[in-house]
Amino acid sequence: MDRCANSLHYSITVTQIPTLPFNRLKLLAALVHGTSRPWNWQASKRRYYNLWIGLEGHGTLECDDQSIEVGPNYALLLHPRSRVSGHSDVPVRNFSAHWLPLPMSEQAWELPQIAIRINEVDTAHALIQGLIRLSIFQDPLARQQSEWMLLQLLALVWREYHSPRESAADNIIYRQIERIRSGQDLFTSVDELSREANLSRIHYSRCFRRIANEPPNRFLIRQRIERACILLRNSNWTIETIAETIGYSDVYFFSRQFRQVMHTTPRKFRHEQA
């Protein structure tokens, strides 16, 4: 049994969100539009959905008599029956994906019209870039990859549409957790994290605990120890080198914290994993 994986279980408090009413789709087109002049766009009824995401510039989109202010990282899920027009006084650049849900059921055609600002910007942009890169290939694998990526992008928009609105501080904490989990901010102090979120340390700790189910200091320790477990299992580095790599200048302090989390010493853990 993997002691590290079981001891370092991690979860974020989430709201139950309905799944997409389809699990496959047919991608018709994925492209980036750009204008060098003020934006003026009109689209009548069509036979496909359009996922529209702003990349640069600000403007106004009229959709079925509803006026929507759009800009970078604004996402709109436009229904086939929608009449749409857009305009601005500045150049606008956007991503657009034309697609159909599969199977073609009546339920799939009743998706809500969505207009939101995306919070998971890095993930959305990575998926958009992947879709654009794959569009140069014409083979079946590229089409399959593209449809998977678009499904992920739609799921991201769907989750944010159904999630309760979060404060600016909550969004910062979510991004911090992502960075720490990826190993980027293992050496960061709770004081530095709270300053980034523009909160007092006490208020920050309360918000962090509500999101991650544990205080930020304990979360940072557990992430460092998790990284140490990986290095102990997969490298022949000395205990001292591993401690220094994850931010500990004192190997004895590292060993004490490791034992508190893992209930064993780093040396015994490595022996058990061999």
DAVEN-V350952 format. One record per run of one state. SS is the DSSP state (H for helix, E for strand, - for the rest). FROM is the first residue (numbers start at 1). TO is the last residue. If there is no record, write none. Layout:
# DAVEN-V350952
SS;FROM;TO, SS;FROM;TO
This chain:
# DAVEN-V350952
-;1;2, H;3;7, -;8;23, E;24;34, -;35;39, E;40;43, -;44;48, E;49;56, -;57;58, E;59;63, -;64;65, E;66;70, -;71;73, E;74;78, -;79;83, E;84;87, -;88;92, E;93;102, -;103;107, H;108;110, -;111;113, E;114;117, -;118;120, H;121;134, -;135;139, H;140;162, -;163;167, H;168;181, -;182;189, H;190;196, -;197;200, H;201;212, -;213;215, H;216;234, -;235;238, H;239;245, -;246;250, H;251;262, -;263;265, H;266;273, -;274;274
